[in-house]
C-alpha cells in the first residue's frame, strides 16, 4: 500500500470516527430533549389531574351544600304546611263551636249558612294548603337546581 492510499484510508477512518462521535453526541442531546419533553408532559398531566380533582371536589361540595339547604327548606315547608293544617283545624273547631251556639242565637237559616260556610272554608283551606305546599316544593326544587349548578 502506498502512502496515498494510507492517507485516504486514515482520512476515511477519521471521518467515520467523527461522524460516529457526532451521531452519538447528537443522539445524547436529542435524548435529553426527549427526556425533558416527557418530564414536562408528565408534570402537565399531573397538574391537569390535580386541577380536575380540585374542581370535582368543589363541585361535589357545592352539590352537597345545595342538598343540605334543600333539606332545610323541605323541613321549613313541612313545618309551614303542618302549621297551616293546625290553623285550619283550629278554625274548623271555632266554626263548630259557633255552629253549636247558633241554635240559641239564631234561626234555622243561620245554621244552614254556618254549615255552608264551614264546608266552603274547609274546601278552600284544603285546596289552598295543597297548592301552597306544591308551590313551596317547586320553589325548593328550583333553588336546589340553582345551588347545585356549577359556577
Order of alpha helices (4+ residues) and beta strands (2+ residues): alpha-alpha
